[in-house]
Amino acid sequence: MDPSFGGTSGVVNLWPMDPLVVASATDKGLVIILIALIVGPLLGLLLRAVNGNGWERIGKGPLAIQERRPEKADSDPQIVESEVRELENLVGSIREHRP
């Protein structure tokens, strides 16, 4: 009787461990890389097809801190320009005081 299928114990082993023990580190690494590069993206596509717009709902549940992003306000160009000048003056004064 073949030892990989139960040996002397009489129990049939359907998943022998011999290939895993004999496999080199390179073989095991290759299996991990194949899983990461092939199975992972396929699983992602499958979940996207099943769940639809689930990715857009991540972080937007009832316990979310902010339900949606604030809308961009139309700013007055003069106010924006004055704020930019103020920041430039601040950066300039910080550079002057550096040793």
N, C-alpha and C positions, 0 to 999 in steps of 0.2 A: 504494500500500500504506500502511496506517495505521502511523505511527511507533511507536505503543505496542505493536504486535505485531511487532516485529523491525526495522521501518524498512528501511534499505538493506542491513543486514547479512545478511538472510535468515534470522535466528534468530527463532523464535517466542517471544515473551516472554509467558508465561501469567500472571505477576503484575506488571503495570505499576506503576511507582513514582510515576506522575503524581498519583494521589489523595493520597498521603502528602506529596508536595512542596507541593501546592496547599492542603492542609488548614491551617487557622489553628491557632494555639496553643490557642484555646478548644475547637476540635473535637478536638484531640489530648487535651486535658485531660478532656473529656467522655468519651472512650473509656476513659481510665484510670479515671475514677470509676465508670463502668458496670462495668468489669471487677472493680474492688474491691468494689462493692456487690452485684453479681449473681453473677458467676462464682465469686468467692471463697467465699461461703457455700454455694453449690450444690456446689462441689468438696468443702468440708468435710463436708456432709451425705452426699455420695457416699462419701467415705473412711470416715466413721463407719459407714455401712451395710455397707461391704465388710469393714472391720476389726473391727467389733463393739466390744469394750471396750478398744480400743487406747489411748484417752485415759487410762484409769485405770492403764495400765501404764507411762506415761511416767515416767521417773526411778526405776523400781523393778526395773531389770535386775540381772544378776549383779554389775555393778560399782558398784551404788548404795552410798552410804555407810551409809544406814540402810534396811533392807528394808521396814519398816513403822513407823508412828508408835507411840510408847509409849502404852500405855493409861493413861487418866486414873485416878489413884489416888483412893480414897475418903479424903479428909483429915478429920482430927478438927477440928471447928469451933473448939475452944479453941486449937489450934495455929494455925489460920488467923487467928483473931482477934488472937492475940498477935503474929503476923508483921505484920498490918496496923497494929497500934499501933506496932510498932517502926519500920516505914516512915514512919508519920505523924510520929513523933518525929524521925526523921532529916531529913525534909523541913522540919520546923519549925526544927530547929537550923541547917540550911543557909540558910533565909530570915533567921534572926536575924543570921548572920554576913555577909550581903550588905551592900555599902556603900550 
